[in-house]
């Protein structure tokens, strides 16, 4: 890790698992908000993703099944300055 603070994002993601459609599956229990009882993302929510190495990215929740959250990374000017 290069020092990107984990508290600046909602979910951790593995950049190697991002699909061509920019969709990635994340696990709430593996993220920095795992112990936050008020964190309950639903489809349509905008979240901040991080991998611990690069700047965080914005993503929209497209599906949630329990602990698993599928999000689509939003590229462009809106995701350029998340923090």
N, C-alpha and C positions, 0 to 999 in steps of 0.2 A: 504494500500500500504506500502511496506517496503522500499521505496526509489529508486526503479528502475526508472531511468530517462526516460520519455516518448519520448524525442527527439532522443533516440537511436533506435527507430523502426519506420517502415512505417505505419503499420496497427495494430489496437488493435483487439484481438480476445478473445473469451470466451472459456477457455479450456474445459468446460463442453459440448461444441457443436462440438468437433472434432470427426469425424466419424472413424470407424475402418480402413478406407482407408487413414486416416490422412488428409482428406479434411475438410476444415472449410470455412464458408462463413463470410466475413468481410464487413464492410461498411466504405467507404472512409470518409464519413461525421462524423463518430464516432472516427476517428483516429487522431493522432497527426499531420498529414499532410493535414487535411481537408481544410485548407485555402491556401495551396500551389498550385497555378495555374499550375505549371509545373509537378505536380504529376499526371501521367496518365498511370498507369500500364496496360500492355497488356499481353495476354497469352505468356508464356515463360520467362517473367521477374522473376528474383530472388529478393525477398523482405525480410525484417526483420519484424517478428511479435512479439508483446509483449502483456502481460496481466496485466502489472503493478506490478506484484508480483515476477515473476520468471525471469530468464535470457532470453533474446530474442532468437528467433529461426528463422532459414532460412526457406523460403517457396517459391514455384514456383507458379506463377499465371497460373491457368488452364482455367479460364473463367472470363469474365467481362461483366456485364450488368448494364450500367449506374454507379450508386453509389455502387453497390454490386460487390465484387470481391471474387471469389472462389479460394482458394490456397491449395496446398498440402504441408504439413510440411515435410521438409527434415530432417530425423534423421541420425545420424552417425557423423563421425569425422568432416565433413565439416560444421556442424551446432554447433559444440561444442564451438567454440570461435568466436562469431559473432561480438562483440564489439571490 
